[in-house]
Amino acid sequence: MQETPVSLSQERGWQDQANCLGVDPDLFFPERGASTREAKEVCRGCIVRGECLEYALANGEKFGIWGGLSERERRRLRRQRAQATRRVGTA
């Protein structure tokens, strides 16, 4: 059975359900050293938080708050996942 290609609009449909829809995007891209608390508060409880985070990880988003995580937190998560994958591969 052949898979049906997913269109870009279907792939990004999660964005239409996001808590941040209609919120000033500048909130999610704070100046260096500025608080990320307000942006993360918008993300808290968002039903598509996981999809947002995975989108950022898959697309190498280097700036901003995505899925409730800062770039530093996403880097840490990528490292942890890479280490876990290497451990599984050598087991």
C-alpha positions as a Markdown table, in Angstrom:
| # | Residue | x | y | z |
|---|---|---|---|---|
| 1 | Met | 0.0 | 0.0 | 0.0 |
| 2 | Gln | 1.4 | 3.4 | -1.0 |
| 3 | Glu | 1.5 | 6.2 | 1.5 |
| 4 | Thr | -0.4 | 9.4 | 0.6 |
| 5 | Pro | 2.0 | 12.4 | 0.5 |
| 6 | Val | 1.4 | 14.9 | 3.3 |
| 7 | Ser | 1.0 | 18.4 | 2.0 |
| 8 | Leu | 2.8 | 21.3 | 3.8 |
| 9 | Ser | -0.6 | 22.7 | 5.0 |
| 10 | Gln | -1.5 | 19.3 | 6.5 |
| 11 | Glu | 1.9 | 18.9 | 8.0 |
| 12 | Arg | 1.6 | 22.3 | 9.7 |
| 13 | Gly | -2.1 | 22.0 | 10.7 |
| 14 | Trp | -1.0 | 21.7 | 14.3 |
| 15 | Gln | -0.2 | 25.4 | 14.2 |
| 16 | Asp | -3.9 | 26.3 | 13.9 |
| 17 | Gln | -4.5 | 24.7 | 17.3 |
| 18 | Ala | -1.5 | 26.3 | 19.1 |
| 19 | Asn | -2.0 | 28.5 | 22.2 |
| 20 | Cys | 0.3 | 31.1 | 20.6 |
| 21 | Leu | -1.9 | 31.6 | 17.6 |
| 22 | Gly | -2.5 | 35.4 | 17.5 |
| 23 | Val | 0.1 | 36.2 | 20.2 |
| 24 | Asp | 2.8 | 38.7 | 19.4 |
| 25 | Pro | 5.7 | 36.6 | 17.9 |
| 26 | Asp | 8.3 | 38.9 | 19.6 |
| 27 | Leu | 7.3 | 37.3 | 22.9 |
| 28 | Phe | 8.8 | 34.0 | 21.7 |
| 29 | Phe | 12.0 | 35.6 | 20.5 |
| 30 | Pro | 13.2 | 37.6 | 23.6 |
| 31 | Glu | 16.4 | 39.5 | 23.5 |
| 32 | Arg | 19.5 | 37.7 | 24.8 |
| 33 | Gly | 19.3 | 37.4 | 28.6 |
| 34 | Ala | 15.7 | 38.5 | 28.7 |
| 35 | Ser | 13.1 | 36.3 | 30.5 |
| 36 | Thr | 11.5 | 33.5 | 28.6 |
| 37 | Arg | 8.9 | 32.9 | 31.4 |
| 38 | Glu | 5.9 | 34.6 | 29.6 |
| 39 | Ala | 6.5 | 32.7 | 26.4 |
| 40 | Lys | 6.8 | 29.4 | 28.3 |
| 41 | Glu | 3.6 | 30.2 | 30.1 |
| 42 | Val | 1.7 | 30.5 | 26.8 |
| 43 | Cys | 3.2 | 27.0 | 25.9 |
| 44 | Arg | 2.2 | 25.4 | 29.2 |
| 45 | Gly | -0.9 | 23.3 | 28.6 |
| 46 | Cys | -0.9 | 23.8 | 24.8 |
| 47 | Ile | -2.3 | 20.7 | 23.1 |
| 48 | Val | 0.2 | 20.8 | 20.3 |
| 49 | Arg | 3.3 | 21.5 | 22.4 |
| 50 | Gly | 4.9 | 18.2 | 21.4 |
| 51 | Glu | 4.3 | 18.8 | 17.7 |
| 52 | Cys | 5.8 | 22.3 | 18.0 |
| 53 | Leu | 8.9 | 21.0 | 19.8 |
| 54 | Glu | 9.4 | 18.2 | 17.2 |
| 55 | Tyr | 9.0 | 20.8 | 14.4 |
| 56 | Ala | 11.7 | 22.9 | 15.9 |
| 57 | Leu | 14.0 | 20.0 | 16.4 |
| 58 | Ala | 13.5 | 18.6 | 12.9 |
| 59 | Asn | 14.1 | 22.0 | 11.3 |
| 60 | Gly | 17.0 | 23.1 | 13.4 |
| 61 | Glu | 15.3 | 26.2 | 14.8 |
| 62 | Lys | 18.2 | 28.0 | 16.5 |
| 63 | Phe | 16.2 | 30.9 | 18.1 |
| 64 | Gly | 13.1 | 31.4 | 20.1 |
| 65 | Ile | 10.9 | 29.4 | 22.3 |
| 66 | Trp | 9.4 | 26.3 | 20.6 |
| 67 | Gly | 7.3 | 23.7 | 22.4 |
| 68 | Gly | 8.0 | 25.4 | 25.6 |
| 69 | Leu | 11.8 | 25.1 | 25.4 |
| 70 | Ser | 14.6 | 27.6 | 24.7 |
| 71 | Glu | 17.4 | 26.9 | 22.3 |
| 72 | Arg | 19.7 | 25.9 | 25.1 |
| 73 | Glu | 17.1 | 23.4 | 26.3 |
| 74 | Arg | 16.5 | 22.1 | 22.8 |
| 75 | Arg | 20.3 | 21.6 | 22.3 |
| 76 | Arg | 20.4 | 19.6 | 25.6 |
| 77 | Leu | 17.5 | 17.5 | 24.4 |
| 78 | Arg | 19.1 | 16.8 | 21.0 |
| 79 | Arg | 22.3 | 15.7 | 22.8 |
| 80 | Gln | 20.4 | 13.4 | 25.1 |
| 81 | Arg | 18.5 | 11.8 | 22.2 |
| 82 | Ala | 21.7 | 11.4 | 20.2 |
| 83 | Gln | 23.4 | 9.7 | 23.2 |
| 84 | Ala | 20.4 | 7.4 | 23.7 |
| 85 | Thr | 20.5 | 6.5 | 20.1 |
| 86 | Arg | 24.2 | 5.6 | 20.2 |
| 87 | Arg | 23.6 | 3.5 | 23.3 |
| 88 | Val | 20.8 | 1.6 | 21.6 |
| 89 | Gly | 23.0 | 1.1 | 18.5 |
| 90 | Thr | 25.9 | -0.3 | 20.5 |
| 91 | Ala | 23.8 | -2.6 | 22.7 |
